[in-house]
Amino acid sequence: MTHYIGVVHKDADSSYGIAFPDLPGCFSAGESLTELERNAIEALELFLDGEDIEAFPASDMTDIRAGLSEDDQGAMLIAVPFMRSGGRTVRVNFTVDAATLAAIDAAAKRRKLSRSAFLVSAAHNEMSGAH
């Protein structure tokens, strides 16, 4: 998983805004930091959809901070995860106690998902902070 560094701004009478120096033209906004992070993750997915990720290397936070203009010196920096969806599926084996497995299966059934789809969705939500 790659993390892109976003430069976050907020004026007193505005939403939070985020831009990615490594991805010119990729930006988003949100009313809260939680909403901003969710929207930023979506912006990264849309911006990089179908792109060769190697063409967009992620810079280190220290490098981003050093490259900020004077106007951006007071901005907050956050690392936003990018995880490409899709690709080939891989069979895995893991251990879980029986009661937890029963709860997972019940939750998956309520959502009309397979166990695997439910666990992948839960993992994505956890990694992206969407929980």
JOFEN-V380734 format. One record per residue. RES is the residue in one letter. PSI is psi in whole degrees, -180 to 180 (* if undefined). OMEGA is omega in degrees with one decimal (none if undefined). Layout:
BEGIN
res=RES psi=PSI omega=OMEGA
res=RES psi=PSI omega=OMEGA
END
This chain:
BEGIN
res=M psi=137 omega=179.0
res=T psi=145 omega=173.5
res=H psi=127 omega=174.1
res=Y psi=141 omega=-179.1
res=I psi=125 omega=178.1
res=G psi=144 omega=176.9
res=V psi=118 omega=-174.2
res=V psi=132 omega=176.6
res=H psi=149 omega=172.6
res=K psi=119 omega=171.7
res=D psi=161 omega=-175.9
res=A psi=-36 omega=-175.0
res=D psi=31 omega=-177.3
res=S psi=173 omega=172.9
res=S psi=170 omega=170.6
res=Y psi=141 omega=175.4
res=G psi=148 omega=-179.9
res=I psi=140 omega=174.8
res=A psi=153 omega=-177.1
res=F psi=108 omega=-179.6
res=P psi=-31 omega=179.7
res=D psi=-13 omega=-176.0
res=L psi=76 omega=-177.2
res=P psi=128 omega=-178.8
res=G psi=-6 omega=178.0
res=C psi=117 omega=-178.2
res=F psi=168 omega=177.6
res=S psi=-178 omega=-179.6
res=A psi=167 omega=176.6
res=G psi=153 omega=-179.6
res=E psi=-28 omega=178.3
res=S psi=168 omega=177.8
res=L psi=-34 omega=177.3
res=T psi=-47 omega=178.3
res=E psi=-38 omega=178.1
res=L psi=-46 omega=-178.9
res=E psi=-45 omega=178.1
res=R psi=-46 omega=-179.2
res=N psi=-35 omega=178.6
res=A psi=-40 omega=176.9
res=I psi=-44 omega=178.5
res=E psi=-41 omega=178.9
res=A psi=-42 omega=177.3
res=L psi=-45 omega=-179.7
res=E psi=-44 omega=-179.8
res=L psi=-43 omega=-178.1
res=F psi=-41 omega=-174.0
res=L psi=1 omega=-179.5
res=D psi=121 omega=178.5
res=G psi=-1 omega=-179.3
res=E psi=154 omega=173.2
res=D psi=111 omega=-175.7
res=I psi=-28 omega=179.2
res=E psi=-22 omega=179.6
res=A psi=-9 omega=-177.3
res=F psi=69 omega=-179.8
res=P psi=144 omega=179.4
res=A psi=131 omega=178.2
res=S psi=159 omega=175.2
res=D psi=148 omega=-179.1
res=M psi=-38 omega=179.5
res=T psi=-40 omega=178.4
res=D psi=-41 omega=178.4
res=I psi=-48 omega=-179.6
res=R psi=-44 omega=-178.4
res=A psi=-28 omega=-177.4
res=G psi=2 omega=-178.6
res=L psi=146 omega=175.4
res=S psi=169 omega=178.3
res=E psi=-37 omega=179.9
res=D psi=-27 omega=-177.2
res=D psi=0 omega=-174.9
res=Q psi=-30 omega=179.9
res=G psi=1 omega=-177.6
res=A psi=154 omega=175.5
res=M psi=143 omega=175.8
res=L psi=138 omega=174.3
res=I psi=148 omega=175.9
res=A psi=121 omega=-177.8
res=V psi=126 omega=-176.7
res=P psi=142 omega=171.0
res=F psi=125 omega=179.0
res=M psi=116 omega=-178.8
res=R psi=131 omega=176.6
res=S psi=159 omega=175.5
res=G psi=-167 omega=-177.9
res=G psi=-175 omega=-177.2
res=R psi=149 omega=177.1
res=T psi=153 omega=-178.4
res=V psi=132 omega=177.6
res=R psi=134 omega=178.9
res=V psi=162 omega=178.0
res=N psi=127 omega=176.1
res=F psi=165 omega=-176.2
res=T psi=136 omega=178.5
res=V psi=149 omega=179.7
res=D psi=154 omega=-172.7
res=A psi=-39 omega=-178.5
res=A psi=-40 omega=177.6
res=T psi=-41 omega=178.3
res=L psi=-41 omega=177.7
res=A psi=-40 omega=178.2
res=A psi=-40 omega=177.0
res=I psi=-47 omega=-179.5
res=D psi=-40 omega=178.8
res=A psi=-43 omega=179.1
res=A psi=-41 omega=178.3
res=A psi=-43 omega=-179.7
res=K psi=-43 omega=178.5
res=R psi=-33 omega=-178.9
res=R psi=4 omega=-178.8
res=K psi=44 omega=178.4
res=L psi=156 omega=170.0
res=S psi=164 omega=176.0
res=R psi=-46 omega=-179.0
res=S psi=-47 omega=-179.7
res=A psi=-40 omega=178.9
res=F psi=-47 omega=-178.6
res=L psi=-39 omega=177.4
res=V psi=-44 omega=178.4
res=S psi=-43 omega=178.7
res=A psi=-41 omega=179.2
res=A psi=-45 omega=178.3
res=H psi=-44 omega=178.7
res=N psi=-41 omega=179.9
res=E psi=-45 omega=-178.1
res=M psi=-29 omega=-178.3
res=S psi=-4 omega=-179.2
res=G psi=21 omega=-177.1
res=A psi=8 omega=-177.9
res=H psi=* omega=none
END
